Amino acid sequence: MKTLIIDDEALARQRIRRLLEQRGEPEIAGECKSGEEAIAAIRKKKPDLIFLDIQMKDMTGFDVLEALAPEERPMVIFVTAFDQYAIKAFDVFAFDYLTKPFKEERFELSVSKAMTALQSRRPAEKDPQLEQLLQYMRQIAPQAGEQSRLPAQALPIRQAGKISFVDYSAIHYINASSYYVEIHTDGKKHLLRETLANLEEKLPAGRFFRIHRSTLINLDFLKELLYENNSEMAVRMKDDQVFRVSRSYRAELLKRLGV
């Protein structure tokens, strides 16, 4: 059995790969970081199973499946940071999904169930449940699905008579500063009147991680971990900014990074 890992977050792909390698099966046929890559890879490599991120930069996971003919679609384990409409649909149509950050036990259960189901599935057999799920998502997209995508992709920031939308993928790190938070992107700093705790709830949990009571980082921009005096830990970001990691967050950070 072959599987593809489809996610626009490098760390998410790495974690799924590590867990699959630990269990020894199914065989990993490749990784894709975009919807377009995924469509081409599925058609070329014909995987039996895919791990499919719901929200990617170029298209949704549902868009990927819609682009494929029914007989081209492999079995799917959906992966999502949080999308209330998608999760409701998965529950209604009894589809398996992983919510980031997921536990290893939950991952193992999903893979075991999928492999058992694949053993009784005929090649190129259409999945009527998947057809119903896609039809349902098409119906709710104009009302709810499209509205749900913006909060999962960008952060609205009100500034001087306008509202700017900053892509989550462009945020390097966020620092608390009195009654404001400082949002750092590529060479820019945005101020938002918000507590760090409230903002953390709005951000994709699979991408952002709190390392200190006053600091959130985007794991995609993490360059390296630093150890000082065998007791202190810090992170260096890709722009070479260094932040201390509080003791209370260290174990969870190492677990998230798989080290």
Number of C-alpha atoms within 10 A of each C-alpha: 13 15 24 27 23 29 27 21 19 15 17 23 19 16 15 17 16 13 15 18 13 9 10 10 15 17 15 18 18 16 21 21 18 21 27 14 13 23 20 14 18 24 13 9 13 18 21 24 25 23 22 27 28 24 23 20 14 12 13 17 22 19 17 20 22 16 13 15 10 16 11 19 25 23 20 19 19 22 22 24 19 21 16 13 14 22 18 11 16 16 11 10 14 12 15 17 23 20 18 16 16 15 11 12 8 12 17 14 11 16 19 13 11 17 17 10 11 16 9 8 14 8 11 13 12 17 14 9 12 19 13 13 19 15 12 14 16 15 12 13 14 10 10 14 17 11 11 16 16 13 17 18 17 18 18 14 15 14 11 5 6 9 11 13 14 16 16 18 18 14 21 22 23 24 18 20 16 11 10 15 21 20 19 17 17 9 7 9 14 16 17 19 14 15 15 22 13 9 15 15 9 13 20 20 17 19 20 21 20 23 21 18 14 15 20 22 22 22 22 18 18 18 15 12 15 15 11 8 6 7 7 13 16 17 19 16 20 13 12 11 11 16 19 16 20 16 13 11 14 17 11 14 16 11 9 18 12 12 7
